[in-house]
Amino acid sequence: MKMNVDQQIRAAAEALLTSSASSPQPTPHLRMRRNGHMSAVRRFFCLFVTFDLLFTCLMWLIIILLNGDDIVSALSKQIVRYDIHTSLFDIVMAAASRFIFLLLFYGFLYICHWWVIALTTAGTCAFLIGKVFLYSWTSANQPVFQVLLVLISFVLSWGEAWFFDFQVLPHELQAMEYMQAFSSCPESERAPLLRNYLQNLHRIDDYTESIGNFYSPVDSPQNSDDEDTRISGAGGRGSLQDMKYRREGQEVLEVSWRMLNSPDWKLERETAEGDTVYSKKMPHVGKVLKLTGIVDFPPDQLLNELFSNVENIPNWNPSILEVRTVQVIDAHTDINYQVAKEAGGGIVSSRDFVILRHWEMRDQCYISAGISIKHPNVPPVKQYVRGDNGPTCWVMRPIAGDENRCIFQWLLNVDLKGWLPHSVVESALTTTMLDHLRYMREYTEKLKQQRQCK
């Protein structure tokens, strides 16, 4: 009976994935809407364009009424007897033109190219510069408001260009790549789950920048002695949701492994012990950090300590308040909840994280990767700021000829969700990474001494 149920679940999943893979893929400059709905970031852009028009109209009405004329006379002077030297109605028309063009191409036609916003911004700037020279400022009763209207129109047009190019396009590109990855159907059970995703991923760096509470949550497995207290998947091992978690975990591990081994890293700091912290600026991500150091502990046992005793981490790492496992997916994948202490003397409040974790062996190395997800059993709480962990990983590399030591590497990529100077946070983050390595060395040294006493 159990075998038949598993076969039915597998058949349903394969049918779902096959139907998704056969659907047409969006083009680079004209993408299809997801289930007929506009993305949240594009919807906000359309609202911002609407706000531009309404705010410009409101301020224009206030300015013309401050001259003392009634509304009919004021509108007649500004519109019917329009003169570029005395009327500000052309600034309203410029905002209306931006509104029409931007909503037509980005709201209705749903194109994904910057050329329309570039034209509207360039046209607005050229018009406003000409308006400054042609307008009769001496004839204005209160020129301060006229100046503000020109400046606000200039700032809003550039704000629209910035938001579309740096927010809408990168977020929708990342979402499309994830959709393609999850809708790709492998030819066989042994085919790589990530092949289509990685072939289309020209930049592995399109993820959010990592700077969270001077700490990146620990990635660890679920072979703990108290495994019976963990929540199993709601639909069982073969549920579609668990399959999605496993596949996403494999994708995150592949991406973070490639990021870790990519070239062109810059040295940030090196200690007397030989520990190094490198950084790399990645497009649409920012600065990502990589820690490397040697730990006098076997790689498999270090992995076991980080995985099996994950809830023991707050006992030897003072920057962590709480670690607990929320859901076990399988022997290599689970969902973990972690809370980091406040930092900087309380300037940075405590952060909590919900992490999907997955570990594998790759090239004789033990790799654990993680990424933030939303989970119904762990909603955000008021006392903590919910951090966002991008693709990150821990790697334990064996040392040839010395099985009792390993090279420990940490790829850090966390979004702080705050407004702190990047230079200050990055400096503190580098120090905290090195401190974390020191705490781990002290802990493993105590473990070796305890085992020798036994």
Backbone torsions as a table, in degrees:
resi	resn	phi	psi	omega
1	MET	NA	-45.6	180.0
2	LYS	-62.4	-37.7	-179.8
3	MET	-65.3	-40.3	179.3
4	ASN	-64.2	-40.4	178.5
5	VAL	-63.2	-43.9	178.7
6	ASP	-62.0	-40.8	179.4
7	GLN	-65.2	-38.8	178.4
8	GLN	-65.4	-40.8	178.5
9	ILE	-63.4	-44.9	179.4
10	ARG	-61.8	-42.5	-179.6
11	ALA	-64.2	-41.4	178.7
12	ALA	-64.1	-40.9	179.5
13	ALA	-64.9	-44.1	-179.8
14	GLU	-64.6	-38.2	177.9
15	ALA	-64.9	-40.7	178.6
16	LEU	-63.8	-45.4	-178.6
17	LEU	-68.5	-36.7	179.9
18	THR	-65.6	-43.3	178.9
19	SER	-65.1	-34.1	178.1
20	SER	-70.2	-39.4	-177.5
21	ALA	-69.4	-26.9	-178.2
22	SER	-81.8	-8.5	179.7
23	SER	-73.0	149.9	-178.4
24	PRO	-64.8	142.8	179.2
25	GLN	-89.8	145.0	-179.3
26	PRO	-69.7	151.2	177.1
27	THR	-83.0	163.4	-175.9
28	PRO	-61.7	-33.8	-172.6
29	HIS	-109.7	-4.8	179.0
30	LEU	-143.9	90.6	-173.8
31	ARG	-95.8	152.3	178.0
32	MET	-79.8	151.2	176.4
33	ARG	-75.7	148.6	178.2
34	ARG	-78.1	110.3	-178.9
35	ASN	55.6	32.3	178.5
36	GLY	77.2	5.3	-177.6
37	HIS	-107.9	147.7	176.2
38	MET	-79.4	144.8	178.2
39	SER	-65.0	153.6	-177.1
40	ALA	-63.4	-39.8	-177.6
41	VAL	-69.6	-35.3	177.0
42	ARG	-72.4	-36.1	177.6
43	ARG	-63.1	-40.1	176.9
44	PHE	-64.6	-37.4	177.7
45	PHE	-61.3	-43.8	178.6
46	CYS	-63.6	-37.8	176.2
47	LEU	-65.6	-37.1	178.9
48	PHE	-65.7	-40.1	177.0
49	VAL	-64.1	-40.7	177.0
50	THR	-63.8	-41.5	176.4
51	PHE	-60.4	-39.1	177.9
52	ASP	-55.5	-49.0	-178.5
53	LEU	-66.2	-47.6	-176.7
54	LEU	-65.3	-41.2	-179.7
55	PHE	-66.2	-41.2	178.6
56	THR	-63.4	-43.3	178.5
57	CYS	-63.1	-43.0	-179.0
58	LEU	-63.3	-44.7	-179.1
59	MET	-68.5	-35.9	177.4
60	TRP	-63.2	-42.3	178.2
61	LEU	-63.3	-41.4	178.8
62	ILE	-61.9	-41.7	-177.4
63	ILE	-65.2	-45.6	-176.2
64	ILE	-71.9	-28.1	178.3
65	LEU	-78.1	-22.7	178.0
66	LEU	-69.2	-14.3	179.1
67	ASN	-73.8	-11.5	177.4
68	GLY	100.4	-7.3	179.1
69	ASP	-81.6	156.2	173.2
70	ASP	-73.8	168.8	-171.8
71	ILE	-62.5	-37.5	-178.8
72	VAL	-68.0	-46.2	-179.8
73	SER	-65.4	-39.9	-179.1
74	ALA	-64.6	-44.5	178.7
75	LEU	-65.9	-35.7	178.8
76	SER	-64.0	-43.1	179.0
77	LYS	-65.3	-39.1	-174.0
78	GLN	-79.6	-34.6	-172.2
79	ILE	-108.5	-57.6	-175.6
80	VAL	-64.9	-48.0	179.4
81	ARG	-101.7	51.0	-175.7
82	TYR	-61.8	135.1	175.1
83	ASP	-143.1	125.1	-176.7
84	ILE	-59.9	-22.8	-178.5
85	HIS	-80.1	-21.9	-174.9
86	THR	-126.9	-16.0	-175.4
87	SER	-101.7	145.9	176.1
88	LEU	-108.5	8.4	-178.1
89	PHE	-65.8	-25.4	179.7
90	ASP	-66.9	-27.7	176.1
91	ILE	-68.3	-37.4	175.2
92	VAL	-64.3	-41.2	179.1
93	MET	-65.8	-33.3	176.1
94	ALA	-64.5	-42.1	176.7
95	ALA	-65.0	-39.0	178.1
96	ALA	-65.5	-38.0	177.8
97	SER	-64.1	-43.5	176.2
98	ARG	-60.2	-43.5	-179.8
99	PHE	-58.5	-47.4	-177.3
100	ILE	-66.4	-49.5	-176.6
101	PHE	-65.8	-45.1	-175.8
102	LEU	-68.9	-41.8	178.5
103	LEU	-70.8	-33.0	178.6
104	LEU	-64.6	-50.1	-174.6
105	PHE	-82.2	-37.6	-175.0
106	TYR	-98.8	-23.6	179.5
107	GLY	-94.6	-41.2	-176.9
108	PHE	-99.1	-51.0	178.2
109	LEU	-76.9	-21.3	172.9
110	TYR	60.5	39.7	178.5
111	ILE	-76.5	158.6	-176.8
112	CYS	-126.6	56.9	177.5
113	HIS	-138.6	153.0	-172.9
114	TRP	-85.9	-4.7	-169.4
115	TRP	-66.6	-32.5	-179.4
116	VAL	-68.7	-47.7	179.2
117	ILE	-65.3	-30.9	177.2
118	ALA	-67.1	-41.0	179.4
119	LEU	-66.6	-45.3	-178.7
120	THR	-65.5	-38.9	179.6
121	THR	-69.4	-44.8	179.1
122	ALA	-63.9	-42.2	178.5
123	GLY	-63.3	-41.3	178.1
124	THR	-63.3	-43.8	-179.7
125	CYS	-63.3	-44.2	179.6
126	ALA	-62.5	-43.1	179.5
127	PHE	-64.0	-45.3	-177.4
128	LEU	-65.0	-37.5	177.4
129	ILE	-63.3	-43.5	176.8
130	GLY	-64.8	-37.0	179.6
131	LYS	-63.0	-38.1	-179.9
132	VAL	-59.9	-39.2	-177.8
133	PHE	-79.8	-30.1	-174.2
134	LEU	-91.6	-24.1	-175.2
135	TYR	-72.6	140.9	-179.9
136	SER	-87.7	90.0	-175.9
137	TRP	-69.5	-29.3	-177.6
138	THR	-70.4	-23.7	-179.2
139	SER	-84.8	-8.5	-178.9
140	ALA	-78.1	136.5	179.2
141	ASN	-68.3	-41.9	-179.8
142	GLN	-132.2	81.6	-173.6
143	PRO	-64.4	-18.3	-179.2
144	VAL	-60.5	-41.2	-178.4
145	PHE	-70.1	-36.7	176.4
146	GLN	-63.7	-40.8	177.6
147	VAL	-62.9	-42.9	179.2
148	LEU	-61.6	-39.3	179.6
149	LEU	-62.6	-42.5	178.5
150	VAL	-64.9	-46.6	-178.3
151	LEU	-65.3	-40.9	179.8
152	ILE	-64.6	-41.0	177.2
153	SER	-61.9	-38.9	178.4
154	PHE	-64.9	-46.5	-177.8
155	VAL	-66.8	-42.1	-179.1
156	LEU	-63.7	-40.4	179.5
157	SER	-64.1	-41.4	177.2
158	TRP	-71.4	-32.3	175.8
159	GLY	-63.6	-38.7	176.5
160	GLU	-63.9	-42.4	179.3
161	ALA	-63.8	-44.3	179.9
162	TRP	-62.9	-46.6	-176.1
163	PHE	-64.2	-40.3	-178.4
164	PHE	-69.0	-42.0	-174.8
165	ASP	-77.7	-33.4	-174.6
166	PHE	-104.0	-9.0	179.8
167	GLN	-122.6	-55.3	-174.4
168	VAL	-65.7	-56.0	-176.0
169	LEU	-61.2	-49.6	-179.8
170	PRO	-62.5	-41.3	-178.3
171	HIS	-67.0	-41.0	179.8
172	GLU	-70.9	-33.7	176.0
173	LEU	-64.4	-44.1	178.9
174	GLN	-63.9	-42.0	179.2
175	ALA	-63.8	-39.6	179.6
176	MET	-65.0	-39.5	179.5
177	GLU	-65.5	-38.3	176.9
178	TYR	-67.5	-40.0	178.5
179	MET	-62.4	-41.8	178.4
180	GLN	-65.5	-36.4	179.9
181	ALA	-66.1	-43.8	-176.8
182	PHE	-76.6	-20.9	-179.2
183	SER	-94.4	-2.7	-179.2
184	SER	-79.5	130.8	-179.0
185	CYS	-102.2	123.2	178.6
186	PRO	-72.5	151.0	-179.6
187	GLU	-70.4	-28.6	178.7
188	SER	-150.1	171.7	-178.6
189	GLU	-65.4	-23.7	-178.8
190	ARG	-92.3	-6.0	179.5
191	ALA	-68.1	144.5	-179.1
192	PRO	-62.5	130.5	-179.5
193	LEU	-68.3	-20.6	-172.7
194	LEU	-104.7	5.6	-169.5
195	ARG	-59.3	-52.3	-179.0
196	ASN	-63.8	-37.4	179.7
197	TYR	-63.5	-44.9	-176.2
198	LEU	-74.5	-30.4	177.5
199	GLN	-67.9	-34.8	-179.2
200	ASN	-87.2	-11.6	-176.4
201	LEU	-88.1	86.8	-178.3
202	HIS	-67.7	-30.3	176.5
203	ARG	-124.5	121.0	179.7
204	ILE	-83.2	7.2	-169.1
205	ASP	-103.2	7.0	-173.7
206	ASP	-79.6	65.6	178.2
207	TYR	-135.7	166.3	-175.8
208	THR	-72.7	147.7	-177.7
209	GLU	-66.5	146.5	-175.6
210	SER	-106.1	109.3	169.1
211	ILE	-150.8	86.0	-174.7
212	GLY	-119.7	111.7	174.6
213	ASN	46.1	31.5	-178.7
214	PHE	58.0	30.4	-176.5
215	TYR	-158.0	135.1	172.1
216	SER	-105.8	124.2	-174.9
217	PRO	-54.4	144.6	-175.7
218	VAL	-71.8	135.3	176.0
219	ASP	-95.5	124.8	-174.9
220	SER	-153.8	156.2	-178.5
221	PRO	-87.4	-168.5	-169.9
222	GLN	-123.3	25.6	-179.9
223	ASN	-84.7	46.1	-175.0
224	SER	-81.3	156.9	177.6
225	ASP	-66.0	-26.7	179.6
226	ASP	-99.3	36.7	-176.3
227	GLU	-63.0	-24.4	-177.2
228	ASP	-69.0	-15.0	179.4
229	THR	-86.0	-5.4	-176.3
230	ARG	-86.6	156.3	-177.4
231	ILE	-89.2	126.1	177.6
232	SER	-78.8	164.9	178.5
233	GLY	-58.7	142.1	-174.1
234	ALA	-62.4	-34.0	-177.1
235	GLY	-102.1	11.3	-178.0
236	GLY	86.5	176.2	-174.4
237	ARG	-61.7	-33.4	-174.9
238	GLY	-96.7	10.7	-177.0
239	SER	-66.9	155.1	-179.8
240	LEU	-64.1	-35.9	179.1
241	GLN	-65.5	-40.9	177.5
242	ASP	-65.8	-37.7	176.4
243	MET	-61.2	-39.3	178.6
244	LYS	-65.9	-42.9	178.0
245	TYR	-60.8	-44.9	-179.2
246	ARG	-62.5	-44.0	-178.1
247	ARG	-67.0	-40.4	178.1
248	GLU	-65.4	-38.0	176.6
249	GLY	-62.2	-40.7	177.4
250	GLN	-65.6	-38.4	178.5
251	GLU	-64.8	-44.8	-179.7
252	VAL	-62.4	-41.0	178.8
253	LEU	-62.9	-42.6	-179.4
254	GLU	-64.4	-44.2	-178.6
255	VAL	-66.8	-46.3	-179.2
256	SER	-66.5	-34.6	177.0
257	TRP	-63.8	-40.9	177.8
258	ARG	-68.5	-39.3	177.3
259	MET	-62.7	-42.2	-178.5
260	LEU	-62.6	-38.5	-175.7
261	ASN	-96.0	7.8	178.1
262	SER	-73.0	157.0	-177.3
263	PRO	-83.9	-177.7	171.4
264	ASP	67.5	44.3	172.9
265	TRP	-89.0	146.3	-179.0
266	LYS	-109.4	131.5	-179.6
267	LEU	-70.7	126.0	177.8
268	GLU	-100.9	-41.9	-177.6
269	ARG	-157.0	146.4	176.1
270	GLU	-138.3	132.4	-177.2
271	THR	-96.0	172.0	178.2
272	ALA	-65.5	-26.4	178.8
273	GLU	-78.9	-5.2	-179.2
274	GLY	93.9	3.9	176.7
275	ASP	-71.8	140.6	-177.1
276	THR	-129.3	146.7	172.3
277	VAL	-124.7	118.5	178.5
278	TYR	-108.0	156.3	177.3
279	SER	-130.3	158.3	177.7
280	LYS	-152.3	129.2	176.6
281	LYS	-88.5	123.1	-177.3
282	MET	-115.9	142.3	-178.5
283	PRO	-56.2	134.6	177.4
284	HIS	62.8	11.5	180.0
285	VAL	-122.3	-48.0	-174.6
286	GLY	102.4	-146.6	-175.6
287	LYS	-91.2	126.2	175.6
288	VAL	-112.4	140.4	-175.8
289	LEU	-109.3	149.2	177.8
290	LYS	-134.3	119.4	178.8
291	LEU	-100.6	138.1	177.3
292	THR	-136.6	130.8	178.0
293	GLY	-162.2	160.2	-179.5
294	ILE	-97.2	134.6	178.5
295	VAL	-119.4	130.9	-179.6
296	ASP	-81.1	69.5	-178.8
297	PHE	-159.4	139.3	-179.8
298	PRO	-58.8	141.8	-176.0
299	PRO	-61.9	-39.3	-178.9
300	ASP	-68.8	-36.3	178.8
301	GLN	-72.6	-34.3	176.1
302	LEU	-65.3	-41.9	175.8
303	LEU	-60.7	-42.0	-179.9
304	ASN	-63.2	-39.8	178.9
305	GLU	-66.3	-42.1	-179.6
306	LEU	-70.3	-30.5	-177.7
307	PHE	-89.1	-62.1	-172.2
308	SER	-66.5	-37.6	-178.7
309	ASN	-103.4	37.4	-175.7
310	VAL	-59.7	-37.0	-178.4
311	GLU	-75.3	-5.1	176.7
312	ASN	-90.1	-7.7	-175.2
313	ILE	-57.5	-40.9	178.5
314	PRO	-59.6	-19.5	-179.9
315	ASN	-74.9	-24.2	179.5
316	TRP	-119.1	-8.5	175.1
317	ASN	-116.8	102.6	-174.4
318	PRO	-66.6	-10.2	-179.7
319	SER	-85.2	-2.3	-177.1
320	ILE	-112.5	129.6	178.5
321	LEU	-88.3	-42.7	-172.1
322	GLU	-153.0	142.7	172.6
323	VAL	-141.0	127.2	175.4
324	ARG	-150.7	152.1	-179.9
325	THR	-90.8	129.9	-177.0
326	VAL	-90.7	-44.5	-176.1
327	GLN	-150.9	135.7	175.7
328	VAL	-97.2	124.1	178.8
329	ILE	-91.6	-55.4	174.8
330	ASP	-157.3	-166.3	-175.6
331	ALA	-68.1	-14.1	-177.6
332	HIS	-120.5	-2.9	-172.5
333	THR	-139.2	135.1	173.0
334	ASP	-156.0	177.3	179.3
335	ILE	-119.7	130.2	-169.7
336	ASN	-125.4	142.1	176.1
337	TYR	-113.1	131.4	-176.8
338	GLN	-138.7	145.8	179.0
339	VAL	-125.7	128.3	178.2
340	ALA	-103.9	144.8	179.5
341	LYS	-68.2	162.4	174.8
342	GLU	-66.6	155.9	-176.4
343	ALA	-133.0	167.8	177.9
344	GLY	63.1	36.5	179.7
345	GLY	66.0	28.5	179.4
346	GLY	95.5	-4.6	178.0
347	ILE	-63.5	-40.6	176.6
348	VAL	-103.5	115.8	-178.2
349	SER	-74.3	170.6	-179.1
350	SER	-63.3	142.4	176.4
351	ARG	-115.9	146.0	170.4
352	ASP	-121.2	156.9	-173.5
353	PHE	-138.4	142.3	169.9
354	VAL	-115.5	112.9	-168.1
355	ILE	-117.4	127.9	166.6
356	LEU	-86.1	122.4	-173.7
357	ARG	-120.2	146.6	178.7
358	HIS	-148.5	137.2	179.8
359	TRP	-129.4	148.2	178.0
360	GLU	-149.8	173.6	169.4
361	MET	-105.6	134.1	-179.4
362	ARG	-141.5	120.1	-179.3
363	ASP	55.1	44.8	179.5
364	GLN	67.8	8.8	179.3
365	CYS	-104.2	143.9	173.9
366	TYR	-90.6	120.8	-175.0
367	ILE	-122.4	132.1	172.7
368	SER	-125.8	124.6	-178.0
369	ALA	-119.8	155.2	179.7
370	GLY	-151.4	159.3	177.3
371	ILE	-155.3	148.6	-179.9
372	SER	-71.5	141.4	175.6
373	ILE	-139.2	170.3	171.5
374	LYS	-99.4	136.2	-179.4
375	HIS	-133.7	134.3	-176.1
376	PRO	-63.4	-25.3	-178.9
377	ASN	-82.5	-9.2	-178.1
378	VAL	-133.2	74.0	176.9
379	PRO	-73.0	160.9	176.8
380	PRO	-60.1	146.6	179.3
381	VAL	-118.2	155.4	-174.5
382	LYS	-69.7	-32.6	-174.0
383	GLN	-76.0	-12.7	-179.9
384	TYR	-127.4	149.4	171.3
385	VAL	-88.7	126.0	-177.3
386	ARG	-76.8	112.3	178.7
387	GLY	-80.1	165.3	-178.9
388	ASP	-124.5	108.8	-178.2
389	ASN	-91.3	117.7	176.2
390	GLY	-78.7	-176.8	177.2
391	PRO	-55.5	118.2	-178.9
392	THR	-139.8	161.7	-179.0
393	CYS	-156.2	155.9	168.7
394	TRP	-112.3	138.9	-179.5
395	VAL	-132.0	131.3	173.5
396	MET	-113.9	107.5	-178.1
397	ARG	-98.7	128.8	177.3
398	PRO	-69.9	150.5	176.5
399	ILE	-102.5	125.4	-177.3
400	ALA	-60.6	128.3	178.0
401	GLY	82.7	1.1	-179.8
402	ASP	-144.2	90.7	-175.7
403	GLU	-77.3	-8.3	-178.9
404	ASN	-95.4	6.3	178.1
405	ARG	-135.2	162.3	178.2
406	CYS	-153.0	160.5	174.2
407	ILE	-95.0	119.9	-179.0
408	PHE	-100.5	129.3	177.9
409	GLN	-127.3	146.7	-177.5
410	TRP	-137.5	116.7	173.5
411	LEU	-94.9	119.6	-173.6
412	LEU	-108.6	128.8	-177.7
413	ASN	-156.3	89.4	-175.7
414	VAL	-134.2	140.1	176.6
415	ASP	-95.8	121.5	-176.8
416	LEU	-71.2	-26.3	-175.1
417	LYS	60.0	48.7	179.6
418	GLY	-154.9	-175.4	-176.9
419	TRP	-122.2	74.8	178.0
420	LEU	-119.0	148.5	178.1
421	PRO	-58.3	131.3	-177.0
422	HIS	-61.2	-39.6	-177.3
423	SER	-63.2	-40.4	179.7
424	VAL	-67.2	-44.9	-178.1
425	VAL	-65.9	-43.0	-178.4
426	GLU	-64.5	-38.9	177.9
427	SER	-64.4	-45.8	178.7
428	ALA	-66.6	-35.6	-179.8
429	LEU	-65.2	-40.8	177.0
430	THR	-60.6	-44.3	178.4
431	THR	-62.9	-40.9	-178.5
432	THR	-67.4	-36.2	176.6
433	MET	-61.6	-44.4	178.8
434	LEU	-66.0	-37.0	176.7
435	ASP	-64.2	-39.8	178.9
436	HIS	-61.5	-40.9	177.2
437	LEU	-63.8	-38.6	178.2
438	ARG	-65.3	-42.7	177.5
439	TYR	-60.6	-40.6	-178.5
440	MET	-67.5	-38.3	177.0
441	ARG	-63.8	-43.2	178.7
442	GLU	-62.1	-39.6	-179.2
443	TYR	-67.8	-45.9	-179.7
444	THR	-66.7	-31.6	176.9
445	GLU	-65.5	-40.3	176.6
446	LYS	-64.5	-38.3	178.4
447	LEU	-62.5	-42.3	179.2
448	LYS	-64.2	-40.3	179.2
449	GLN	-65.8	-39.9	178.2
450	GLN	-64.3	-39.0	179.8
451	ARG	-70.2	-34.4	177.7
452	GLN	-67.4	-36.5	178.8
453	CYS	-66.1	-33.1	178.9
454	LYS	-73.4	NA	NA
